[in-house]
Amino acid sequence: MIGLVLFGTFFLLLLVGVPVAFALGGAAVCSLVAMGGVGELSLVPNVFVASVSSETLLAIPFFILAGVIMEYAGISRRLVDFAQACVGGRKHGLAIVVIVAAFFFSAISGSGPATVAAIGSILIPALVKQGYEARHATSLMASAGSMGIIVPPSIAFIVFAVVVGDYAGVSIVRLFVAGIVPGLLLAVALGLACLRLPRRTATVAAGGPGAARVTDPVERADGERETDGEAPRTTGGFLGTFAGAIPGLLVPVIILGGIYGGIVTPTESAVLAATYALLVGVFLYREIKPRHLYRILVSSASQSAVVMLIVGAASVFGYVVTVNDIASNVADALLGLTDNRVLITLLAVVLLLVVGAFIDAVSALYLFVPIVAPVLLEVGVDVTTIGVMMVVNLALGLITPPVGINLFVAAGIAKVSLVEVVRGIRPFFVAGLAVILLVAYVPAIPNWLPDLLGF
């Protein structure tokens, strides 16, 4: 009965347009009242505060801060220039630049929407100028941004490690390493999908005489930064763009090298990343001025507040699920239908694809790790494969309507309708689905590298 109240209220609130965090919290409150009256509501602040006070989760706001600083510092633009110098001159080269640049920035930000926002304003107009339809350019950018929650450092892996701790221990470091190969596979799959994109004759040949270029970011009247929307420049050739991109390329080396080497914890590495980015932006690139600091802090604080509000509300929701044995009852029901590992895994994949279309990754992990993880563990799937499979599934949710947030961010940048973007997403969705199935059914893909490195 409590399970019906909990999930029924949650989905009802979602259907009427209530934001996910408030839908989670509202459903949990209604269930607590149904359990024991108004007096049970005293549990809400205790569970909420305890969940967001985790030292491990402290890494999330610092990684968000680091991503915002790097965007203002011009690191994203220099990474795009370097990617253009590497592969931009080939057929469909600019489309491949999108994927390469998104992979680089994903290794910095840990967020899908942040990756789209950081490089989309540069590359979406450039793709259109090079002859791609606006819907394909926008859907490509949204799809490439989905690597943001797979390639380490990943906010989603941090959340999974925290939530799954009650069922099976797995370190954040192991999950970070496990995400590298699937991230590369997704990049390759998206690259292959790009080769089939229709393309009109380019307005200006990439890399040729008179090639379009990106100007330095300028300040708009509303205080936001933008570029002129043209294609990345290649002034200085490969060595010049590589030299300019070195500080940005060093960010994942510093973050992941420090973690893997046991020098810093994931939380400390997030602080280190934010500090390093600020020093690069102020003293090396000199693009961050004192007047930018207020906007940087406000932007990162607002993004962090959204994530942590979801974490707190989802924790209260999860508390209700736990005390009423809802997760174990669902697990027993599924195992009662079949104990076939292949079928159970397929059911989990389908469930997460549906869930990802309606709920963001952080909320989905808090809601469904307690349900999915015990079932998959029972049929012999290892916890690393479960974590990577769930995160890759939810990464695809970032480009799945109706609530695929990457679609909204990319459509807003390109100023095209969401319907048009969805029409262009099919080849990239198929590519992502192929990677999900590989990760789910070939455990060596997520486990090979962490086992090789001894994590």
N, C-alpha and C positions, 0 to 999 in steps of 0.2 A: 504493500500500500504506500509506504513512504517513498519507495522507488518511483512509483507512478506519479506521486505529487512532485518529486524532485525533477525528474526529467520532463514530465508534462509541462510544468510551470516554466522550465528553462526554455524549451522549444516554443512554447506559446509566446513568451516574451521576445524571443528572437524574431518570430514571425511578425510581430507588431512593430518591429524596428528598434527595440531597446538595445543599446550597446552591449557587447558580450560581457564585459565586466559586471554591469548592473544586472544582466540576466542571470549570471552565475550567482551573484550575491542575493538577488531577489528569490531565486528558486531555493537556495539554501535556507534563507530566513523562513520562507513558507513551510519548508519541511521541518525545521526545528520547532516551529510553533505546533505543527501537526504531531510532532513526537512528544512534546511535554509542556506545551503552553508557552506563554510569553516569557516565563522565567528562563527558558533555554537560550534566549537571545543573549544572555550574558556571556555565552561562549564565543560569540562572534568576534568581539575585539581581541580576546585572548588568542584565538586561532589565527586571526588576521595578522596581528603584530608579530607573533612567533614565526610565522611563515616568511614575512618580508625581512625579518631581522637576521636571516641566515648569512653568515660570512661568505659562503660560496656564491650566493646570489648578488653579493656586493659587486661582483665582476661585471654584471649586466650594465648598470649605469655608467661605469667607467669605460667599457667598450663602446657604448653609445656616444659618450663624450669624445672618445678618441676618433670615432668616425666623423662626427660633426667638425672637429678641429681639422681633420685631414681634408675635408671638403673645402673649408675656407682657406686652407693653406695652399691649395692648388695642386695637391698630390694627385687627386683623381685625374686632373687634366694632363699632368705629366705622364701618368700611367697610360692614358689613352694615346698620347703622342708616341710613346715607346712601342705600344702594341701596333700602331699604324706603321712605324718604321720596320717592324718585324714582318708583318704579314699583309699590310694594307695594299701593296702593289699587285697582288694576285687577283684572279677572277673571284668575285664574291669576297675579296679581301677585307672590305670594310665591315661586312657582316661578321667575318671571323674576328675582326678587331673588337667588335662588341663583346664577343664571348671571352676573348683573352683579357680584355680590360676588366670585365665583370669578375673573372676568376681572380685577378690580382686584387681588386678592391674587396672581394668577398673575404680574402685572407687578411683583411684589415678591419672590416666593419662588423662581421658576424651577423648581419641583418640583410634580408632580402630587399625590403623597401628602401633602406638607406643606400644600397648599391645602385638601385634603379635611379634614385634621386640624384646621386652623385655624378653619374656619367651619362644619364639619359638626356639631359638638356644639351649635351655636346653631340651625342651620337645619333639620336633619333632624327633631328633635322638633316644631319649629314647623310644618313641612309636615304632619306627621301630625295635629297639633292642628287644622289648617285643613281637614282632610277627605281628604287624600291617603292612599292605602294605603302602608303602611310600605315595601313593596318598591319602589314607584315613587319615594317620597321618597329612599330610600337610593340607588337606581340613578341618579337625577337628580344627586345630590350627587357620586357617583363619576364620572359623565360630565362634569359641569362642571369637576371637578378635573383632568381630562385636559388642559385648556387650560394647565395649569401648565408643561408642557414645550414649548409652542408660543409663547405670548406672551413677548416678551423682558422681562427677561433670562432666557435658557433654558440650563440646564446641558447639555441634549442638543445644542444648537447649538454650544456650546463644544467638546464632545467630537467632534462631526462635523467641525468645522474642523480640529481637531488630527489626526484620523485621515485625512481626505481630503487632507491636505497633501502626501502622497506621490504623489498622482495628479493633482490639479488644485488650485491655490491658490484659496482663497476666504476673505475676512476674516470674523471673528466679527461685526463691525459690520454688514456687509451681510446676514448671516444673521439677525441680530437684527431689522433693519428688514424683511426679507422675511417674517418670521413674523407681523407685525402684521395684515396683511389676511387671511391664512388663520385667524388666531386670531379675528378679528371674524366671519368667515364661519362658523366652528364655533359661536360664541356665537349667531348668528342661527339656524343650523340646529337647535341644541338648544332654542332658544326656540320655534321652530315645532313641534318634537316635543312640547314641554310642553303646547301647546294641545289636544292629543288625550288628555291624561291624564284618566282618570276621577277624579271628586272627589265625596265625600259632602258633606252640609251641614256647614259649618264649625262647630266648637264655639263660637268667638267670632269675630265679623266682624273682618277685618283693618282696622286703622286706626279702627274705630268706638269708641263709648263702651265702656269696660271692656276695650279691646283688650289681648290678652296682650302681655307685654313681657319683655325680657331683663333680668335683674338684673346687677349688676356681678359679675365673676368672684369666686369664693370659693375658699378653700383647703380641700381635702379632707384627711382624716386622713393619706392617703398622700403629701400634698405637691403633688398635681397640681391644676391650676386647672380649674374648671368653671362653668357657668351653670345656671340653673334650667330650661333647655330650652324656654322659651317664646318666642313670636315676637318679632321685633325691635320695640323701642319707637320711637315717632316724636315723642317729647317735644321741643318746640322747633321742630317743623316742618322744612321744607326747609332754611332758612337755618341753624337750630341744628345740624342733623346735618351739614350741609356744613362749617360752621366746625369741628366736632369731627373731621371726616374729613380736613381740609386737610393736616395733617402726614403722614398715610398716603398721600394722593393725590400729595404732593410726592415720595415716594420714587422712583417710576419716572421722574418728571421729572428728578430729580437724577441718577439712574443713567444713563438713556438720553441725557439732555441732555449730560451730561459726556462720554459716549462719542462721540455723534454730533458734538459740537462739537470733538472732538480734544483736550479738556482732560485727560482721563484715559483710561487703557487699561481694558479690561474687568476685569482683575485689580484695578486701583486703584479702579475703581468699586464693586467688591464690598466692599473695605475701607471705602470711604466710606459705603456703604449700612449696613454693620454699625455703624459709629461713629454715624451719624445716628440710626439706630433706638434705640441705647442712650441717646443724649442725650434723645430724645423721651420714651422710657419712664421715664427717671429724673427729668428736670427739668421736662418739660412735662405729661405725663399723670400722673406720679408713681405709676405702678402697679408699677414694678420696684423692689424693695427689695434691700438687700444680701444678704438670705437667698436671693433668687432667682438670684443670679449663678452659684452653684455648679451648680444644676440646668440653667441655660441652657447653660453651658459643657459639661457632661456630655452633654446631649441633642444639641447640635450636633456635638460630637466623635464620638459614637457613630454618628450619621448620616453624617458625613464619612468615618469609618473604613470603613464599609460600601461607600461609593461608591469610595473610593480602592483598597480591596482588590480590588474588581471590575476597576478600571482596570488595576492591576498584573497580575492574573492573566490578564485578556484580552489584555494586551500580549504576555505570554509565548506565549499561544495564537496570537496574530497573527504572532509571530515564526516559529513553526513553519509556519504557512500560507504566509508569504512565502518562506522559504528553500527550501520544497519546491514552489514555483510552483503551489500548489493553486488559488489565486484565478484565476490566468491560465488554467489548464487548464479550470476551470469556465466562465470567460468564453468561451473558445474553443468549448467544447461548446455553450453556449447560442446563440452567434452562428452555429454550424454548423447549428442547427435552423432559425433564421430571423433575418433582419436587419431585419424589419419593426418600426418604432419603436413602433407601437401595441401589438403583441403582446408585445414585450420589456418595455414599460412595465407592461402588465397582469400579466405573469409576476412582475415585481419587486413589484408591489402585493400579489399573492396570497402570494408568499413572505414578505414582511414582516408580513402579517396573521397568517400561521401562526406565524412566529417570535415575534411580539409576544405571542402567547398563552402562550408558555412561558418567555420570557427578558425580563428588564428592558431598558429602553431603552439604558442605557450599555453593557451587555454586547453587545446586538444590534448597536449601531453599530460596536463594535470588531471584531465577528465578520464582519459582512456588508457594511460599507462597502467593504472591499477586493475583495469579490466583485461587488457590485451596481454600484458607481460606475463602474468601467472599462467594463462592458457598456453602461450607459446613455450614457456619454460617447461610446462608439464609434458609437452610433446617433443621436447628435446632440442628446441632452438636456443642457441646460446644468447646471453644477454647483450653482447656487443652487436650481433646481427639484428636483434630486436631493436636496439637503439638506433642504429643506422637506417634500418628499414623504415621505422616510424618517421624519422626526420626527413628522409628522402620522399616519403609519401606526402608529408605535410608541406614540403617544399613545392611539390606539384600543386598543392592546394592554394599556393600563392598566385597561381595563374588560372585557377578554376572558378568560373562564375558560380553563384552570384556574389561571393564575398572575397574573391581573390584580390588581396590588397595591392599586389604588384601591378595588376591590370589598371586599378584606379590611379596609381601613381604615374604609370607610363602614359595612360590616356590623358591625364591632366597636363603632363609635360608636352605631349604632341598636339593637344587640343583637338582630339578626335573622339567620336562617341565610343562608349564602352561596347556597344553592339558591334562596331567595326573591328575593334581590337579582338573581341571573342571570335569573330569570323576568321581571323588570321592565326589563331592559336593552335589549330589542330595538329600541324606537323610537329610542333614542339611538345605538345602534350603526349603524342605517341612516342617521341624520343624519350621523354621522361619516364613514361610507363615502362618502356623496355629496360631502363636502368633499375627501376624499382623491382621488377621481376628477377633481374640478375642478382641484385643484392639479397633478395628474399630467398632465392633458391640455390645460390652459390655462396655459402658462408665464407669461403676463402677470400672473396672480394673485400669484405670489411675486416676480416681477421688477419690476412696475410701480413700486411705492413706492421701492425702493432705486435704481432707474434715475432716477426723478424727482428724488430728493434728491442724486444724484451719487455714490452709494457704489458 
